Amino acid sequence: PTAPAVPMPSPHSAGCPFGPPPAYTEAAATGPITRADLAGGESCWLATGYAEVRTILSDRRFSADARHPAFPFLLPGRREIVAANPTFLRLDDPEHARLRRMVTGDFLVKKVAALRPDIQRIVDEALDTMTEGRTTADLVAEFALPVPSLVICLLLGVPYEDRARFQGLSRTLLNNASTVEEVGAASDELRDYLTELAALKRERPEDDIISRLAARDDLTAREVAATGVLLLVAGHETTANMIALSTALLVDQPEQVAKLADPELVPGAVEELMRILSIVDNGLPRVATEDVELGGVLIRAGEGVIALISTANRDEAVFGGPGQRPVDEVDLGRDARRHMAFGFGVHQCLGQPLARAELQIALATLFRRLPGLRLAVPREELAFRTESLIFGMRSLPVAW
Ligand code: HEM
């Protein structure tokens, strides 16, 4: 392609903070595959089109193994840290499948359906605490972050009292502004924390995922810790940001909020929120292991590729069409089920049934219990987390 390379990662725009960074939208307008310049000075391919992203994520000729020397890292210095202790997110089959299989049973749709009463209780209790004797609150600190944190703690057997520690460490890991030293230290500390917890659970097992992993003889202590870190980090920060952003997006749109009152419409509404917010908006990195012709270019073996789900999820041909609202507008009645906000292919989000249940229950309950919910500050003052690998909100002052 002749278009100039896109600098990555790129910041969100102040204009429409909910959309992908403008640099990515501009790249998408030039063609389905362009070039990107990574902050460390390397460059790679950038796939923005729906079909191309889908192929990259599902075709075995693209590897997710971060130990590959050409695996694209958005920021310099991160390779050694990730490659030293890879989680199954950054491994290929058969290693990936072997490790993922240890926890697939815990996140099946059926398993998560049985958890719904617990999630509902956690949501209700968070709202009770938030609203007791008050009419304003920071929705991030009091609702969006506690709900998924409590749920993942319950499943993993991580003490909720340790939340300040693991939430802070996760944020450092995901923060593009963290130094290499900070990321290395946070990664070590989280791993040590999970290693100690697993050792404790091996002595005194309880009914939770870490206890079950720790009891297995076919997993090393390192593998147990790495899987624990992945589940803990992926299990709270993502969903927390989805709850906060969804609320900020919908709070001034009563005709959309009304759809959340109909239980039949809630699952579809959450898919549309996943699509339009596509919070993993810096993309999913891969490296080609063979030459592949895709989107009019030849990607050579050993070249890095970033699959941008945020632009793919706004493909007019897939999500738009006659009678539909433009793809850049939220429409909770849209059929958004083909979105790739949870990824696609073998690495497709393991926690998606859980994330869906949490979002459905959290958002429907929030707007039902607080019909007068509104922003407590002017919209321009909302503090978005623009510096993170996962888009989100620092705080969300609301009133009711
Ligand atoms: C709305 C919230 C969430 C979003 C947007 C999200 C998004 C994603 C995406 C895009 C991927 C694919 C990454 C890639 O292919 O490179 C992924 C993988 C993963 N997610 Fe989620 N996720 C969410 C919630 C959760 C939750 C609640 C868990 C709970 C444990 C979780 C656990 C995982 C795991 C373990 C993987 C790695 C799967 C694999 O490599 O096989 N996620 N997620």
Boltz pocket constraint, residues with backbone or C-beta under 6 A from the ligand:
constraints:
  - pocket:
      binder: B
      contacts: [[A, 64], [A, 88], [A, 89], [A, 90], [A, 100], [A, 230], [A, 231], [A, 232], [A, 234], [A, 235], [A, 236], [A, 238], [A, 239], [A, 242], [A, 279], [A, 280], [A, 284], [A, 285], [A, 340], [A, 341], [A, 342], [A, 343], [A, 344], [A, 346], [A, 347], [A, 348], [A, 349], [A, 350], [A, 351], [A, 352], [A, 354], [A, 355]]
      max_distance: 6.0
